[in-house]
Amino acid sequence: MNRSEFERKRITKHRNTSFASTFFGILSIIFLLIVIVAMLIIILFHSYLNIALDSYRVGINTNRIDYNCVPYMYDNNGEQINMYYGYYDEDDKDFIPTYTSVYSKLEDLPNYVYSAFVAIEDETFFDNYGFSPKRLLGAIVAYKLNGDSTYGASTITQQLVKIATGDTSHSAERKARELGAAIYLTEKWEKKQILESYINVAYYGDNSYGIYEASMNFFGKEPKYLNIAESATLAAMLNKPEGNNPYKGDEALERLMQRKVLVLNKMLELNFITQEEYSNAINYKVTFIGEDFEYRNKAIDQYIPLAMKEAKKLVMEYYGLSSTDEAFDMILDGNTKIYTNLDQELQQKSYDILKSTYADDIEMGYILTTKDGRVPVAVTSKNDSNIDHVYTMTRQTGSAIKPIGVYGPAFDLNVSSPDTVEIDEAVYIGNWQVHNYGNTYHGAMTVRDAIAYSYNTIAVKTLQKVGIYTSMDYLQRLGITSLTENDAYYPALALGGLSNGISPFEMCQAYNAINNDGVFSRISFISKIEINGITITPPANTERVFSSQANDLLKDCLRSVVEYGTATRAALDYHTVYAKTGTTSDSADFWTCGFTDDVTATIWTGYDRPREIEIIPSGHLSEIWKELVEAYYY
């Protein structure tokens, strides 16, 4: 062997040895990395799985996703309310489930309807144990390495758990609890029940909870009549319900249609539909019924949340619970029947009257109670807003506060009377000058006329006789709960410039005390609740606030307001009306509060964000009040 050949073989052998060494070195490094990653995963999983295990042991309350627990509601004639749709209670953060008459069972739907949801939301649904290990691991690693808690790891079961618990926080701890609860739910419920519940409580956008509402809202048909393309479209809405809302513009519609194609692709891939069905669905032009299609009774929808709020409070008070959330769980767990004071026909009439009034951006709230405290009507929004303009909203009352905060107390304390003569003149309290509307003064007049024409100077003079804290005490005894220490000054109590304002509900309740000989009692949306074999009725909580004599004087003054004062347009032909109007100094809030011998009613109007209303003629709101009260009689 010559030298050159020897060198060649030696170099080749060295290269082979070097390659082997490098190869095994790389393998060793990879193995070491795998061990390190495995140990890291074990460490990361340890605390996560401990939380999940605790959640599994505790389980979840399934009442909010189990339609066997939905309470029944009845109107004042004992008729089951058949337009009870799901909604979200913004105040108490409760989802109120859809009424059982529109619950969609899987057995009544074509297979492709629910298959669309499985295809896009959780393709391993029928085989997994409530969670996807692959997606779960990705979520945990993403959170630990990048702090990204939005990584999608939720199966259909986990999403249902999120609805049941109401916990939407973005934290690893919440996801761990969700994992344990999902395993618990998978053991407790059959897959069919989980999927059925999910499509019936999921939010689809445009205020549509559950597949029935969504199907009616977007396509004008019940879910059992959906075709494949429409089913895929509904399933496509769930990841971003409002972002994919087709009624929100062309961009949202385009996003929805792109995701619909993705759903159909997954359905074909998973053999949920045939190639022919896929082609037909892809080529089908999905059309939407439009926002003006009325599939639900919006008038009745506005009353139901108010009745449910009161039902929760009544149950909480009766059982001595610590929160309305506990009461809500008890309602859902108690085979509950809620009997309301709702008059469906009158509610619809009142709603229609308000809808026919002012421009769309102006809001209104209206409530009427019978003299004995039953509330058959409450229209919370002229524009079908989610904002409650009757029970929750509080606004400055203007002069509508004078009978309950100034003159009623003054007559009761015998420091003034309707025939007392006062001077309408410039009044100064510190640096504040009291002005009448129009900045005019009228000299000597009776208190009756000052009430009728709503002169501010005499209201302030009378309040000085009553005293600020005495006035506040009377208001609180009349059920006003929104007062603060900041209201202990003359403009607030004499002229209605309260820091928080008062709700139409509480104004109506206070005026109803005047209608009941000066005796206050709670007004109610509920007549009774039957729960767990027990009947709960609203407590009256009666208290005499004004003496009979003082109350008669106050009523007579309110009659004068209608006869020749600021509320002449509220007069009825066959019933005596007692009323007071109210307008804030900036003309942002208008009120009419009044009663007949049978009913008490309050109406408010204004913008959601207070600003001057320029289009309402003087006295016109009283005319609407009259039309609404006439609807009760005729």
Salt bridges, closest charged atoms under 4 A:
GLU5 OE2 - LYS9 NZ 3.76
GLU7 OE1 - ARG10 NH2 3.01
ASP54 OD1 - ARG57 NH1 3.03
ASP89 OD1 - LYS309 NZ 3.25
ASP89 OD2 - LYS312 NZ 3.04
GLU90 OE1 - LYS93 NZ 3.38
ASP91 OD2 - LYS309 NZ 2.53
ASP92 OD2 - LYS312 NZ 3.01
ASP94 OD1 - ARG64 NH1 2.88
ASP94 OD2 - LYS312 NZ 3.02
GLU123 OE1 - LYS266 NZ 2.62
ASP167 OD2 - ARG177 NH2 2.83
GLU178 OE1 - ARG174 NH1 2.27
GLU196 OE1 - LYS192 NZ 3.45
GLU213 OE1 - ARG296 NH1 2.60
GLU230 OE1 - LYS221 NZ 3.10
GLU242 OE1 - LYS248 NZ 2.88
GLU269 OE2 - LYS266 NZ 3.45
GLU294 OE2 - LYS298 NZ 3.67
ASP301 OD2 - ARG296 NE 2.51
GLU317 OE1 - ARG522 NH1 3.71
ASP325 OD1 - ARG64 NH2 2.74
ASP329 OD1 - ARG64 NE 3.12
GLU345 OE2 - LYS349 NZ 3.82
ASP361 OD2 - ARG611 NH2 3.67
GLU363 OE1 - HIS389 ND1 3.87
ASP372 OD2 - ARG374 NE 3.07
ASP384 OD2 - LYS355 NZ 3.06
GLU422 OE2 - LYS465 NZ 2.69
ASP424 OD2 - HIS442 ND1 2.67
GLU425 OE2 - LYS461 NZ 2.91
ASP473 OD2 - ARG477 NH1 3.86
ASP517 OD2 - ARG544 NH2 3.00
GLU530 OE2 - LYS528 NZ 3.46
GLU543 OE2 - ARG477 NE 2.87
ASP556 OD2 - ARG448 NH2 2.90
ASP556 OD1 - ARG559 NH2 2.30
GLU563 OE2 - ARG559 NH1 2.47
ASP589 OD1 - ARG395 NE 2.92
ASP608 OD1 - HIS389 NE2 2.56
GLU623 OE1 - ARG569 NH1 3.26
